[in-house]
Every structure is written in C-alpha cells, then in structure tokens.
Amino acid sequence: MNGTVEPAHLLVVDDDARLRDLLQRFLTEHGFRVTAVADAAAARRAIASMMFDLLVLDVMMPGESGLSLTESLRAEGNTVPILMLTARGAPEDRIAGFEQGVDDYLAKPFDPRELELRIRTILRRAAPAPAPATPSVPVQLGPRWFDVERAELRGPEGIVRLTGGEASLLQALARRPGEILSREEIGTALGTPEAGERAIDVQVTRLRRKVETDPREPRFIQTIRHRGYVLRPGP
C-alpha cells in the first residue's frame, strides 16, 4: 500500500465534440480521470465496463436523451451521482432532472471552473462522512432516523439512498426543526439560489417519497402555504 489516492473517474457524455474535448482536457488537467463519449449508447457501454464516481450528462443528445438515460439508470438501481448540463432558459429540464434523480444541474454556456466546483461538491457529499467527535442526536422520522452530520437516512430497510440535493434539503430542514424555511432559504442551502420555486417543490416531493409513510399526507415535511416548508420530527 503506497497511500496514493486514486483520482475520481468521471464520464462526460455530450454530442458536441468541441465541448466534450474541452471538458476532457480541462477536467484531466485539474486532477480527474475522464472518459468522454458522444451519446447515451456509448455511455451505457462505458458504464457496463468501468466504474465511475460521477456522470456529466447533456440533456439533449441525438437518440436517447440525458434524462432518459438517468431514468433508466435509477430504475436499474444505479446510484452514481449525476450532474446534468441543460440549455440556458430551460427550467423544465432542471425540474425533470430532479424528478429523475440527478444530483445537480448546470446551465449552458458555463465556466468550466464552475463545473469543477460543482463536481467536487457532489463528490464530497457522496463520500462517506467521518464520525463526528461528538455524535449529534439523529432526528426521528417515524421508523427512520436521519443523522444530520453524516446526511445519512436509515430505516428498517437499511440506508436510504439520497441524492446530493435531497440530503442537503433534509439537512437544512433537520438543523432547524419546527422552523419554517422559505423556498429562498432552501435554495441557498442547496447551493442553487436560482433554482426557482418549482424546482424546490420537486425536490421536496422526491424527498417525501423516501421519508413519509404516505407522501400524499405528509407528517414530517409539511407545507406552510405561501411561506415554505417545516420539518416536524416524531415517532
């Protein structure tokens, strides 16, 4: 054992050859191992033969879209973090991405340095968290418990997989139980203050499916009309 840490392996999927090559060079120069392919079919072949720490997917591609590929991977139980690239001014892409289970999104055109920062943020969220020196008291949500420091949700079925956005959302709510958080405050906590109300609502809806016994009648994550959301822990 030489103690060397392997660089995170990224899969970049984009049909724009110029952008694909630029991102591969930039991300490689900044310490990542990068595989780049042009479409979803090539991405599937790569995923079947290699392990990746994160996928960077374009929404619009010839043939299968990035959204369709994401939906398929999640249906297969693949939990690899996904960052979606969307066209500027296309909030419906962002909302659809959250609905399918992406961890973050970035609108084109973008600065490659912002992409790098978002990738590193997602990878930090996905990494196992060290045990805190003084363990915090987990928050009870019916039969499940949420460790705020580790951003880890556990239940009778074991660890419940949360996307980076879902984990950050539940952390924000759990750190202020009983307090109403506006959508603006939640967007800031997620690191996407520009996300918009609809995108926040979609994240809440997805999180409720993993926390609530009946998401249609939420007990723990409650909507406060015209104000935001509040977490009310309990057995």
PAKETI-830713 format. One line per field, with one value per atom (N, C-alpha, C): residue number from 1; atom name; x, y negated, z negated. Coordinates in nm, 2 decimals. Layout:
n = c(NUM,...);
atom = c(CA,...);
c1 = c(X,...);
c2 = c(Y,...);
c3 = c(Z,...);
//
This chain:
n = c(1,1,1,2,2,2,3,3,3,4,4,4,5,5,5,6,6,6,7,7,7,8,8,8,9,9,9,10,10,10,11,11,11,12,12,12,13,13,13,14,14,14,15,15,15,16,16,16,17,17,17,18,18,18,19,19,19,20,20,20,21,21,21,22,22,22,23,23,23,24,24,24,25,25,25,26,26,26,27,27,27,28,28,28,29,29,29,30,30,30,31,31,31,32,32,32,33,33,33,34,34,34,35,35,35,36,36,36,37,37,37,38,38,38,39,39,39,40,40,40,41,41,41,42,42,42,43,43,43,44,44,44,45,45,45,46,46,46,47,47,47,48,48,48,49,49,49,50,50,50,51,51,51,52,52,52,53,53,53,54,54,54,55,55,55,56,56,56,57,57,57,58,58,58,59,59,59,60,60,60,61,61,61,62,62,62,63,63,63,64,64,64,65,65,65,66,66,66,67,67,67,68,68,68,69,69,69,70,70,70,71,71,71,72,72,72,73,73,73,74,74,74,75,75,75,76,76,76,77,77,77,78,78,78,79,79,79,80,80,80,81,81,81,82,82,82,83,83,83,84,84,84,85,85,85,86,86,86,87,87,87,88,88,88,89,89,89,90,90,90,91,91,91,92,92,92,93,93,93,94,94,94,95,95,95,96,96,96,97,97,97,98,98,98,99,99,99,100,100,100,101,101,101,102,102,102,103,103,103,104,104,104,105,105,105,106,106,106,107,107,107,108,108,108,109,109,109,110,110,110,111,111,111,112,112,112,113,113,113,114,114,114,115,115,115,116,116,116,117,117,117,118,118,118,119,119,119,120,120,120,121,121,121,122,122,122,123,123,123,124,124,124,125,125,125,126,126,126,127,127,127,128,128,128,129,129,129,130,130,130,131,131,131,132,132,132,133,133,133,134,134,134,135,135,135,136,136,136,137,137,137,138,138,138,139,139,139,140,140,140,141,141,141,142,142,142,143,143,143,144,144,144,145,145,145,146,146,146,147,147,147,148,148,148,149,149,149,150,150,150,151,151,151,152,152,152,153,153,153,154,154,154,155,155,155,156,156,156,157,157,157,158,158,158,159,159,159,160,160,160,161,161,161,162,162,162,163,163,163,164,164,164,165,165,165,166,166,166,167,167,167,168,168,168,169,169,169,170,170,170,171,171,171,172,172,172,173,173,173,174,174,174,175,175,175,176,176,176,177,177,177,178,178,178,179,179,179,180,180,180,181,181,181,182,182,182,183,183,183,184,184,184,185,185,185,186,186,186,187,187,187,188,188,188,189,189,189,190,190,190,191,191,191,192,192,192,193,193,193,194,194,194,195,195,195,196,196,196,197,197,197,198,198,198,199,199,199,200,200,200,201,201,201,202,202,202,203,203,203,204,204,204,205,205,205,206,206,206,207,207,207,208,208,208,209,209,209,210,210,210,211,211,211,212,212,212,213,213,213,214,214,214,215,215,215,216,216,216,217,217,217,218,218,218,219,219,219,220,220,220,221,221,221,222,222,222,223,223,223,224,224,224,225,225,225,226,226,226,227,227,227,228,228,228,229,229,229,230,230,230,231,231,231,232,232,232,233,233,233,234,234,234,235,235,235);
atom = c(N,CA,C,N,CA,C,N,CA,C,N,CA,C,N,CA,C,N,CA,C,N,CA,C,N,CA,C,N,CA,C,N,CA,C,N,CA,C,N,CA,C,N,CA,C,N,CA,C,N,CA,C,N,CA,C,N,CA,C,N,CA,C,N,CA,C,N,CA,C,N,CA,C,N,CA,C,N,CA,C,N,CA,C,N,CA,C,N,CA,C,N,CA,C,N,CA,C,N,CA,C,N,CA,C,N,CA,C,N,CA,C,N,CA,C,N,CA,C,N,CA,C,N,CA,C,N,CA,C,N,CA,C,N,CA,C,N,CA,C,N,CA,C,N,CA,C,N,CA,C,N,CA,C,N,CA,C,N,CA,C,N,CA,C,N,CA,C,N,CA,C,N,CA,C,N,CA,C,N,CA,C,N,CA,C,N,CA,C,N,CA,C,N,CA,C,N,CA,C,N,CA,C,N,CA,C,N,CA,C,N,CA,C,N,CA,C,N,CA,C,N,CA,C,N,CA,C,N,CA,C,N,CA,C,N,CA,C,N,CA,C,N,CA,C,N,CA,C,N,CA,C,N,CA,C,N,CA,C,N,CA,C,N,CA,C,N,CA,C,N,CA,C,N,CA,C,N,CA,C,N,CA,C,N,CA,C,N,CA,C,N,CA,C,N,CA,C,N,CA,C,N,CA,C,N,CA,C,N,CA,C,N,CA,C,N,CA,C,N,CA,C,N,CA,C,N,CA,C,N,CA,C,N,CA,C,N,CA,C,N,CA,C,N,CA,C,N,CA,C,N,CA,C,N,CA,C,N,CA,C,N,CA,C,N,CA,C,N,CA,C,N,CA,C,N,CA,C,N,CA,C,N,CA,C,N,CA,C,N,CA,C,N,CA,C,N,CA,C,N,CA,C,N,CA,C,N,CA,C,N,CA,C,N,CA,C,N,CA,C,N,CA,C,N,CA,C,N,CA,C,N,CA,C,N,CA,C,N,CA,C,N,CA,C,N,CA,C,N,CA,C,N,CA,C,N,CA,C,N,CA,C,N,CA,C,N,CA,C,N,CA,C,N,CA,C,N,CA,C,N,CA,C,N,CA,C,N,CA,C,N,CA,C,N,CA,C,N,CA,C,N,CA,C,N,CA,C,N,CA,C,N,CA,C,N,CA,C,N,CA,C,N,CA,C,N,CA,C,N,CA,C,N,CA,C,N,CA,C,N,CA,C,N,CA,C,N,CA,C,N,CA,C,N,CA,C,N,CA,C,N,CA,C,N,CA,C,N,CA,C,N,CA,C,N,CA,C,N,CA,C,N,CA,C,N,CA,C,N,CA,C,N,CA,C,N,CA,C,N,CA,C,N,CA,C,N,CA,C,N,CA,C,N,CA,C,N,CA,C,N,CA,C,N,CA,C,N,CA,C,N,CA,C,N,CA,C,N,CA,C,N,CA,C,N,CA,C,N,CA,C,N,CA,C,N,CA,C,N,CA,C,N,CA,C,N,CA,C,N,CA,C,N,CA,C,N,CA,C,N,CA,C,N,CA,C,N,CA,C,N,CA,C,N,CA,C,N,CA,C,N,CA,C,N,CA,C,N,CA,C,N,CA,C,N,CA,C,N,CA,C,N,CA,C,N,CA,C,N,CA,C,N,CA,C,N,CA,C,N,CA,C,N,CA,C,N,CA,C,N,CA,C,N,CA,C,N,CA,C,N,CA,C,N,CA,C,N,CA,C,N,CA,C,N,CA,C,N,CA,C,N,CA,C,N,CA,C,N,CA,C,N,CA,C,N,CA,C,N,CA,C,N,CA,C,N,CA,C,N,CA,C,N,CA,C,N,CA,C,N,CA,C);
c1 = c(0.08,0.00,0.09,0.07,0.16,0.08,-0.05,-0.13,-0.18,-0.15,-0.19,-0.35,-0.41,-0.55,-0.58,-0.66,-0.69,-0.78,-0.76,-0.84,-0.98,-1.08,-1.22,-1.23,-1.31,-1.33,-1.46,-1.46,-1.58,-1.61,-1.74,-1.79,-1.86,-1.80,-1.86,-1.94,-2.07,-2.15,-2.21,-2.16,-2.21,-2.18,-2.28,-2.26,-2.18,-2.16,-2.08,-1.93,-1.87,-1.73,-1.64,-1.66,-1.57,-1.58,-1.70,-1.72,-1.67,-1.70,-1.66,-1.50,-1.43,-1.29,-1.23,-1.30,-1.26,-1.27,-1.39,-1.41,-1.32,-1.29,-1.20,-1.06,-1.01,-0.88,-0.88,-0.98,-0.98,-0.99,-1.08,-1.10,-0.98,-0.92,-0.80,-0.68,-0.67,-0.57,-0.59,-0.72,-0.75,-0.76,-0.70,-0.69,-0.78,-0.87,-0.97,-0.93,-0.97,-0.96,-1.09,-1.08,-1.20,-1.22,-1.34,-1.37,-1.48,-1.47,-1.57,-1.63,-1.76,-1.83,-1.94,-1.99,-2.08,-2.23,-2.27,-2.41,-2.44,-2.57,-2.62,-2.58,-2.58,-2.55,-2.40,-2.31,-2.17,-2.15,-2.24,-2.23,-2.27,-2.37,-2.41,-2.30,-2.23,-2.12,-2.01,-1.98,-1.88,-1.91,-2.04,-2.08,-2.08,-2.11,-2.11,-1.97,-1.87,-1.73,-1.64,-1.68,-1.60,-1.68,-1.61,-1.67,-1.65,-1.75,-1.74,-1.79,-1.72,-1.76,-1.87,-1.88,-1.98,-2.00,-2.12,-2.15,-2.19,-2.14,-2.18,-2.25,-2.39,-2.47,-2.53,-2.53,-2.61,-2.75,-2.84,-2.99,-3.02,-2.99,-3.03,-2.92,-2.94,-2.85,-2.92,-2.86,-2.93,-2.96,-3.07,-3.11,-3.17,-3.11,-3.16,-3.11,-3.20,-3.16,-3.09,-3.03,-2.97,-3.07,-3.19,-3.30,-3.34,-3.36,-3.40,-3.29,-3.17,-3.06,-3.06,-3.08,-3.08,-3.20,-3.31,-3.43,-3.40,-3.34,-3.31,-3.21,-3.10,-3.00,-3.06,-3.14,-3.20,-3.30,-3.37,-3.46,-3.39,-3.26,-3.18,-3.11,-3.13,-3.07,-2.93,-2.88,-2.75,-2.76,-2.68,-2.69,-2.57,-2.50,-2.39,-2.43,-2.36,-2.40,-2.41,-2.50,-2.52,-2.53,-2.45,-2.46,-2.51,-2.63,-2.69,-2.66,-2.62,-2.60,-2.73,-2.78,-2.90,-2.88,-2.98,-2.98,-3.02,-2.96,-3.00,-3.15,-3.21,-3.35,-3.44,-3.40,-3.49,-3.51,-3.59,-3.62,-3.69,-3.76,-3.83,-3.73,-3.61,-3.51,-3.46,-3.44,-3.39,-3.49,-3.62,-3.72,-3.73,-3.73,-3.74,-3.62,-3.50,-3.38,-3.39,-3.44,-3.46,-3.56,-3.66,-3.76,-3.70,-3.61,-3.55,-3.43,-3.39,-3.28,-3.15,-3.13,-3.00,-2.96,-2.83,-2.78,-2.76,-2.74,-2.72,-2.74,-2.74,-2.75,-2.67,-2.63,-2.56,-2.60,-2.64,-2.69,-2.58,-2.60,-2.51,-2.54,-2.44,-2.30,-2.25,-2.14,-2.10,-1.94,-1.89,-1.75,-1.70,-1.60,-1.55,-1.51,-1.47,-1.43,-1.55,-1.67,-1.79,-1.83,-1.81,-1.84,-1.75,-1.62,-1.53,-1.57,-1.61,-1.65,-1.78,-1.87,-2.00,-1.96,-1.87,-1.84,-1.77,-1.68,-1.62,-1.72,-1.81,-1.92,-2.00,-2.04,-2.12,-2.03,-1.91,-1.82,-1.80,-1.79,-1.78,-1.90,-2.02,-2.15,-2.15,-2.10,-2.12,-2.02,-1.91,-1.80,-1.85,-1.81,-1.85,-1.80,-1.89,-1.85,-1.78,-1.68,-1.61,-1.71,-1.69,-1.77,-1.74,-1.84,-1.81,-1.75,-1.67,-1.61,-1.72,-1.82,-1.94,-2.06,-2.10,-2.21,-2.34,-2.40,-2.53,-2.64,-2.75,-2.86,-2.94,-2.96,-3.03,-3.18,-3.23,-3.37,-3.46,-3.56,-3.66,-3.77,-3.79,-3.89,-3.97,-4.06,-4.13,-4.04,-4.04,-3.95,-3.81,-3.78,-3.65,-3.58,-3.45,-3.37,-3.27,-3.26,-3.17,-3.05,-2.93,-2.81,-2.77,-2.79,-2.77,-2.63,-2.53,-2.39,-2.35,-2.39,-2.35,-2.44,-2.55,-2.65,-2.69,-2.72,-2.75,-2.89,-2.97,-3.11,-3.11,-3.15,-3.16,-3.30,-3.34,-3.47,-3.46,-3.57,-3.58,-3.51,-3.51,-3.45,-3.30,-3.24,-3.10,-3.09,-2.98,-2.95,-3.04,-3.11,-3.19,-3.11,-3.10,-3.01,-3.08,-3.00,-3.05,-2.96,-3.01,-2.93,-2.86,-2.76,-2.70,-2.80,-2.89,-2.99,-3.08,-3.13,-3.22,-3.15,-3.03,-2.95,-2.93,-2.90,-2.88,-3.01,-3.12,-3.25,-3.29,-3.28,-3.31,-3.22,-3.10,-3.00,-3.05,-3.09,-3.13,-3.26,-3.35,-3.47,-3.45,-3.36,-3.33,-3.25,-3.18,-3.10,-3.18,-3.30,-3.40,-3.54,-3.55,-3.68,-3.78,-3.90,-4.01,-4.01,-3.90,-3.89,-3.93,-4.00,-4.04,-3.92,-3.88,-3.78,-3.85,-3.82,-3.87,-3.80,-3.86,-3.80,-3.67,-3.66,-3.53,-3.42,-3.46,-3.36,-3.32,-3.41,-3.38,-3.29,-3.32,-3.24,-3.10,-3.08,-2.94,-2.88,-2.95,-2.89,-2.85,-2.92,-2.89,-2.78,-2.74,-2.63,-2.68,-2.81,-2.87,-2.98,-2.94,-3.04,-3.13,-3.08,-3.15,-3.24,-3.26,-3.33,-3.48,-3.54,-3.68,-3.77,-3.90,-3.99,-4.03,-4.05,-4.09,-3.99,-3.86,-3.75,-3.74,-3.76,-3.76,-3.87,-3.99,-4.11,-4.08,-4.02,-3.99,-3.90,-3.79,-3.70,-3.77,-3.86,-3.94,-4.03,-4.09,-4.18,-4.10,-3.98,-3.89,-3.85,-3.81,-3.77,-3.88,-4.00,-4.12,-4.14,-4.11,-4.13,-4.04,-3.93,-3.83,-3.84,-3.92,-3.93,-4.07,-4.17,-4.31,-4.37,-4.45,-4.53,-4.63,-4.69,-4.79,-4.75,-4.67,-4.63,-4.74,-4.86,-4.98,-5.03,-5.00,-5.04,-4.92,-4.83,-4.70,-4.72,-4.65,-4.65,-4.52,-4.41,-4.28,-4.24,-4.25,-4.21,-4.34,-4.38,-4.51,-4.50,-4.59,-4.60,-4.68,-4.61,-4.68,-4.72,-4.84,-4.89,-4.83,-4.78,-4.72,-4.59,-4.55,-4.43,-4.31,-4.34,-4.23,-4.26,-4.15,-4.16,-4.11,-4.16,-4.11,-4.10,-3.99,-3.98,-4.03,-4.12,-4.17,-4.14,-4.02,-3.99,-4.08,-4.08,-4.16,-4.16,-4.22,-4.22,-4.33);
c2 = c(0.12,0.00,-0.12,-0.21,-0.33,-0.46,-0.44,-0.55,-0.65,-0.61,-0.70,-0.70,-0.82,-0.83,-0.83,-0.74,-0.74,-0.86,-0.92,-1.04,-0.99,-1.07,-1.04,-1.02,-0.92,-0.88,-0.94,-1.03,-1.10,-1.05,-1.04,-1.01,-1.13,-1.19,-1.31,-1.26,-1.29,-1.25,-1.37,-1.40,-1.52,-1.50,-1.53,-1.51,-1.62,-1.73,-1.84,-1.81,-1.77,-1.72,-1.83,-1.95,-2.06,-2.07,-2.08,-2.09,-1.97,-1.85,-1.73,-1.72,-1.76,-1.76,-1.86,-1.98,-2.09,-2.04,-1.98,-1.94,-1.82,-1.73,-1.62,-1.68,-1.77,-1.83,-1.91,-1.99,-2.08,-1.99,-1.90,-1.82,-1.73,-1.68,-1.60,-1.68,-1.80,-1.89,-1.93,-1.92,-1.95,-1.83,-1.72,-1.61,-1.50,-1.50,-1.39,-1.29,-1.17,-1.08,-1.09,-1.11,-1.14,-1.05,-0.99,-0.92,-1.00,-1.03,-1.11,-1.04,-1.04,-0.97,-1.07,-1.03,-1.12,-1.10,-0.99,-0.96,-0.86,-0.84,-0.76,-0.61,-0.57,-0.43,-0.40,-0.49,-0.48,-0.49,-0.57,-0.58,-0.45,-0.39,-0.26,-0.15,-0.15,-0.06,-0.09,-0.21,-0.25,-0.21,-0.24,-0.21,-0.06,0.02,0.16,0.22,0.15,0.20,0.13,0.01,-0.06,-0.12,-0.15,-0.22,-0.37,-0.44,-0.59,-0.65,-0.76,-0.83,-0.93,-0.98,-1.08,-1.08,-1.11,-1.13,-1.27,-1.33,-1.46,-1.44,-1.46,-1.43,-1.55,-1.56,-1.66,-1.62,-1.71,-1.68,-1.64,-1.72,-1.70,-1.63,-1.51,-1.44,-1.36,-1.33,-1.25,-1.11,-1.06,-0.93,-0.95,-0.87,-0.88,-1.00,-1.07,-1.19,-1.16,-1.27,-1.25,-1.22,-1.28,-1.25,-1.10,-1.05,-0.91,-0.82,-0.85,-0.77,-0.77,-0.89,-0.90,-0.81,-0.83,-0.75,-0.60,-0.56,-0.41,-0.37,-0.45,-0.41,-0.40,-0.49,-0.49,-0.37,-0.34,-0.23,-0.10,-0.09,0.03,0.03,-0.07,-0.08,-0.14,-0.20,-0.26,-0.40,-0.42,-0.54,-0.63,-0.61,-0.70,-0.85,-0.94,-1.08,-1.13,-1.22,-1.27,-1.42,-1.49,-1.63,-1.65,-1.72,-1.74,-1.88,-1.88,-2.00,-2.04,-2.16,-2.20,-2.32,-2.35,-2.47,-2.59,-2.70,-2.82,-2.85,-2.89,-2.93,-2.81,-2.69,-2.57,-2.51,-2.58,-2.53,-2.40,-2.37,-2.24,-2.12,-2.15,-2.04,-2.02,-2.13,-2.12,-2.04,-2.08,-2.01,-1.86,-1.83,-1.69,-1.62,-1.68,-1.62,-1.58,-1.67,-1.64,-1.53,-1.53,-1.42,-1.29,-1.28,-1.15,-1.11,-1.21,-1.17,-1.23,-1.34,-1.40,-1.47,-1.48,-1.55,-1.70,-1.74,-1.89,-1.91,-2.04,-2.08,-2.20,-2.23,-2.35,-2.39,-2.52,-2.57,-2.61,-2.57,-2.62,-2.76,-2.84,-2.82,-2.84,-2.77,-2.78,-2.79,-2.84,-2.85,-2.71,-2.65,-2.52,-2.51,-2.63,-2.63,-2.61,-2.66,-2.63,-2.49,-2.43,-2.28,-2.20,-2.24,-2.17,-2.18,-2.30,-2.32,-2.24,-2.24,-2.16,-2.01,-1.96,-1.82,-1.79,-1.87,-1.85,-1.85,-1.94,-1.95,-1.82,-1.77,-1.64,-1.53,-1.52,-1.41,-1.41,-1.53,-1.54,-1.49,-1.53,-1.48,-1.33,-1.27,-1.13,-1.05,-1.11,-1.04,-1.00,-0.89,-0.85,-0.96,-1.00,-1.11,-1.05,-1.11,-1.06,-1.08,-1.00,-1.01,-1.14,-1.22,-1.34,-1.31,-1.40,-1.37,-1.36,-1.44,-1.43,-1.41,-1.28,-1.25,-1.33,-1.38,-1.45,-1.35,-1.40,-1.31,-1.30,-1.18,-1.17,-1.22,-1.26,-1.31,-1.19,-1.17,-1.06,-1.11,-1.02,-1.05,-0.92,-0.89,-0.77,-0.65,-0.55,-0.44,-0.46,-0.58,-0.62,-0.72,-0.73,-0.82,-0.89,-1.02,-1.10,-1.15,-1.11,-1.16,-1.29,-1.40,-1.53,-1.56,-1.52,-1.54,-1.46,-1.33,-1.24,-1.26,-1.33,-1.34,-1.20,-1.11,-0.97,-0.93,-0.88,-0.84,-0.69,-0.64,-0.49,-0.46,-0.33,-0.28,-0.13,-0.07,0.08,0.15,0.08,0.14,0.11,0.04,0.00,-0.14,-0.18,-0.31,-0.34,-0.46,-0.50,-0.60,-0.56,-0.64,-0.78,-0.89,-1.02,-1.08,-1.16,-1.24,-1.35,-1.41,-1.52,-1.63,-1.67,-1.77,-1.73,-1.60,-1.56,-1.56,-1.52,-1.52,-1.66,-1.75,-1.89,-1.95,-1.92,-1.97,-1.92,-1.79,-1.73,-1.78,-1.80,-1.87,-2.00,-2.08,-2.22,-2.22,-2.13,-2.13,-2.07,-1.97,-1.90,-1.99,-2.08,-2.17,-2.28,-2.29,-2.39,-2.33,-2.22,-2.15,-2.25,-2.24,-2.33,-2.47,-2.51,-2.64,-2.64,-2.74,-2.74,-2.80,-2.72,-2.77,-2.81,-2.93,-2.98,-2.90,-2.91,-2.84,-2.91,-3.04,-3.11,-3.06,-3.04,-2.98,-2.84,-2.76,-2.62,-2.62,-2.71,-2.72,-2.76,-2.85,-2.88,-2.77,-2.69,-2.57,-2.47,-2.46,-2.36,-2.41,-2.53,-2.59,-2.63,-2.64,-2.67,-2.78,-2.90,-3.00,-3.04,-3.01,-3.05,-2.94,-2.83,-2.72,-2.75,-2.83,-2.86,-2.78,-2.83,-2.76,-2.62,-2.61,-2.48,-2.37,-2.41,-2.31,-2.27,-2.36,-2.33,-2.24,-2.27,-2.18,-2.04,-2.03,-1.89,-1.82,-1.89,-1.82,-1.78,-1.86,-1.83,-1.70,-1.70,-1.59,-1.46,-1.46,-1.34,-1.30,-1.39,-1.36,-1.30,-1.35,-1.29,-1.15,-1.11,-0.97,-0.88,-0.93,-0.85,-0.86,-0.96,-0.99,-0.96,-0.99,-0.98,-0.84,-0.80,-0.68,-0.69,-0.81,-0.84,-0.98,-0.99,-1.12,-1.22,-1.16,-1.25,-1.32,-1.26,-1.32,-1.33,-1.42,-1.43,-1.46,-1.39,-1.42,-1.50,-1.47,-1.52,-1.65,-1.65,-1.76,-1.83,-1.94,-2.00,-2.13,-2.15,-2.28,-2.38,-2.50,-2.61,-2.71,-2.72,-2.79,-2.93,-2.97,-3.10,-3.13,-3.04,-3.07,-2.97,-2.84,-2.75,-2.61,-2.55,-2.42,-2.41,-2.31,-2.29,-2.14,-2.11,-1.97,-1.95,-1.85,-1.82,-1.68,-1.65,-1.51,-1.45,-1.32,-1.24,-1.10,-1.02,-0.87,-0.83);
c3 = c(0.00,0.00,0.00,0.10,0.10,0.06,0.02,-0.03,0.08,0.21,0.32,0.33,0.34,0.36,0.51,0.56,0.70,0.73,0.85,0.89,0.92,0.89,0.92,1.07,1.11,1.25,1.30,1.39,1.45,1.59,1.62,1.75,1.80,1.91,1.97,2.10,2.11,2.22,2.29,2.41,2.48,2.63,2.71,2.86,2.92,2.85,2.90,2.89,3.00,2.99,2.93,2.97,2.92,2.77,2.72,2.58,2.50,2.56,2.50,2.48,2.59,2.58,2.48,2.48,2.39,2.25,2.22,2.08,2.04,2.13,2.10,2.07,2.15,2.12,1.99,1.97,1.85,1.72,1.72,1.60,1.57,1.68,1.66,1.60,1.65,1.60,1.45,1.41,1.27,1.18,1.22,1.13,1.14,1.24,1.26,1.36,1.35,1.46,1.54,1.67,1.75,1.87,1.89,2.01,2.07,2.20,2.27,2.39,2.40,2.51,2.57,2.69,2.76,2.74,2.69,2.68,2.57,2.54,2.44,2.46,2.59,2.62,2.58,2.62,2.58,2.43,2.36,2.22,2.15,2.20,2.15,2.16,2.27,2.29,2.19,2.17,2.07,1.93,1.89,1.76,1.73,1.84,1.82,1.80,1.84,1.84,1.74,1.69,1.60,1.48,1.37,1.26,1.27,1.24,1.24,1.11,1.07,0.95,0.97,1.10,1.13,1.28,1.32,1.47,1.49,1.60,1.65,1.78,1.78,1.89,1.95,2.09,2.16,2.17,2.15,2.16,2.31,2.40,2.54,2.62,2.66,2.75,2.85,2.97,3.07,3.01,3.04,2.99,2.85,2.75,2.62,2.55,2.48,2.41,2.27,2.22,2.09,1.98,1.99,1.89,1.90,2.02,2.04,1.98,2.01,1.95,1.80,1.74,1.60,1.54,1.60,1.55,1.56,1.67,1.68,1.58,1.56,1.46,1.32,1.28,1.15,1.14,1.24,1.24,1.22,1.27,1.26,1.12,1.04,0.91,0.91,1.02,1.02,0.95,0.85,0.77,0.79,0.90,0.93,0.94,0.87,0.88,1.03,1.06,1.19,1.19,1.27,1.29,1.44,1.45,1.58,1.64,1.77,1.84,1.91,1.90,1.96,2.04,2.13,2.21,2.13,2.15,2.08,2.10,1.99,2.00,2.02,1.97,1.98,1.84,1.76,1.62,1.62,1.73,1.74,1.74,1.80,1.80,1.65,1.58,1.44,1.36,1.37,1.29,1.33,1.46,1.50,1.45,1.45,1.40,1.25,1.17,1.03,1.01,1.09,1.08,1.11,1.20,1.24,1.15,1.06,0.96,0.99,1.06,1.08,0.95,0.93,0.81,0.82,0.94,0.97,1.11,1.15,1.29,1.31,1.44,1.47,1.61,1.62,1.75,1.84,1.97,2.08,2.12,2.16,2.15,2.01,1.97,1.83,1.83,1.72,1.70,1.65,1.71,1.67,1.52,1.47,1.33,1.24,1.28,1.20,1.21,1.33,1.34,1.24,1.24,1.15,1.00,0.96,0.82,0.79,0.88,0.86,0.85,0.94,0.93,0.80,0.75,0.62,0.51,0.52,0.41,0.41,0.52,0.53,0.48,0.52,0.47,0.32,0.26,0.12,0.05,0.11,0.05,0.06,0.17,0.19,0.11,0.06,-0.01,-0.15,-0.21,-0.34,-0.44,-0.53,-0.62,-0.74,-0.79,-0.92,-1.04,-1.13,-1.25,-1.33,-1.37,-1.44,-1.58,-1.63,-1.77,-1.87,-1.86,-1.95,-1.86,-1.86,-1.77,-1.80,-1.69,-1.71,-1.73,-1.79,-1.81,-1.67,-1.62,-1.50,-1.51,-1.40,-1.40,-1.36,-1.44,-1.42,-1.32,-1.22,-1.12,-1.11,-1.20,-1.20,-1.22,-1.14,-1.15,-1.10,-1.06,-1.00,-1.09,-1.08,-1.16,-1.06,-1.08,-1.00,-1.08,-1.04,-1.10,-1.03,-1.10,-1.04,-0.99,-1.07,-1.04,-0.92,-0.92,-0.81,-0.69,-0.70,-0.60,-0.55,-0.65,-0.63,-0.69,-0.60,-0.64,-0.65,-0.77,-0.79,-0.84,-0.80,-0.84,-0.85,-0.86,-0.87,-0.75,-0.64,-0.52,-0.50,-0.60,-0.60,-0.56,-0.49,-0.45,-0.33,-0.34,-0.23,-0.14,-0.01,0.08,0.10,0.08,0.11,0.21,0.30,0.39,0.31,0.37,0.30,0.26,0.36,0.33,0.22,0.22,0.12,-0.02,-0.03,-0.15,-0.21,-0.12,-0.16,-0.21,-0.14,-0.17,-0.31,-0.34,-0.46,-0.58,-0.55,-0.64,-0.68,-0.58,-0.61,-0.70,-0.67,-0.75,-0.89,-0.90,-1.02,-1.12,-1.07,-1.15,-1.22,-1.16,-1.22,-1.23,-1.31,-1.32,-1.38,-1.33,-1.38,-1.33,-1.25,-1.20,-1.05,-1.00,-0.86,-0.78,-0.68,-0.58,-0.45,-0.41,-0.28,-0.17,-0.05,0.07,0.10,0.07,0.10,0.01,-0.12,-0.22,-0.18,-0.13,-0.09,0.03,0.13,0.25,0.21,0.12,0.07,0.01,-0.08,-0.14,-0.04,0.07,0.17,0.26,0.24,0.33,0.46,0.48,0.61,0.58,0.54,0.51,0.63,0.75,0.87,0.92,0.84,0.88,0.91,0.84,0.86,0.77,0.75,0.66,0.70,0.83,0.88,0.86,0.89,0.87,0.72,0.63,0.49,0.45,0.50,0.48,0.52,0.64,0.69,0.60,0.55,0.45,0.33,0.28,0.16,0.19,0.30,0.34,0.34,0.40,0.41,0.27,0.19,0.05,-0.03,-0.01,-0.08,-0.05,0.07,0.11,0.03,-0.02,-0.09,-0.24,-0.29,-0.43,-0.48,-0.41,-0.46,-0.43,-0.53,-0.51,-0.39,-0.39,-0.28,-0.23,-0.12,-0.07,-0.04,-0.01,0.02,-0.11,-0.23,-0.35,-0.44,-0.41,-0.48,-0.63,-0.71,-0.86,-0.90,-0.83,-0.88,-0.80,-0.67,-0.59,-0.55,-0.62,-0.59,-0.52,-0.43,-0.35,-0.43,-0.44,-0.51,-0.40,-0.37,-0.25,-0.24,-0.13,-0.10,-0.17,-0.25,-0.34,-0.31,-0.29,-0.27,-0.33,-0.39,-0.45,-0.59,-0.66,-0.80,-0.83,-0.90,-0.94,-1.08,-1.10,-1.23,-1.26,-1.33,-1.36,-1.46,-1.46,-1.56,-1.53,-1.62,-1.60,-1.50);
//
